Amino acid sequence: MELNRRTWGAALRLAVALSIVAALAAIAIHAAGDVPQAAIVIPVIVVAFTASWIQTGRVRRDAAPVRVRHTLG
């Protein structure tokens, strides 16, 4: 699937913004105490992935819902 220029730019801006926020949060958490690296990295990955899907519109459903007919017998 090819992304258009506007979607690509929006996704790039989102990635930069999330990276900056994640870096600042990691520095603050590291300074606050002994926190495992996975406790910082995994939430950042999940939030960034979800935000990217929302930003690019991939969570929208373009197709009509499928209707299932129930038959008796």
Residue, then its C-alpha position, 0 to 999 in steps of 0.5 A: m500500500e502506497l502512502n501519499r505525501r501528506t500521510w507520510g509527512a504526518a507519520l514522520r512528524l508524529a514519530v519525531a514528536l513521540s521520540i522526543v517525548a519518549a527520550l525525555a521520559a526515559i531520562a526523567i525515569h532513569a534519574a528517578g531510580d532503578v527502572p528496568q529498560a523494558a519498562i520504558v521501551i515496551p510502552v513506547i513501542v506500543v504507544a508509537f505503533t498505536a498512534s501511527w496507525i491512528q494517524t495514518g487512518r489504518v484503524r478505520r474500516d472502509a468496508a461495510p460490515v458483514r451480515v451473517r444470516h442465521t438459518l434454522g434447519 
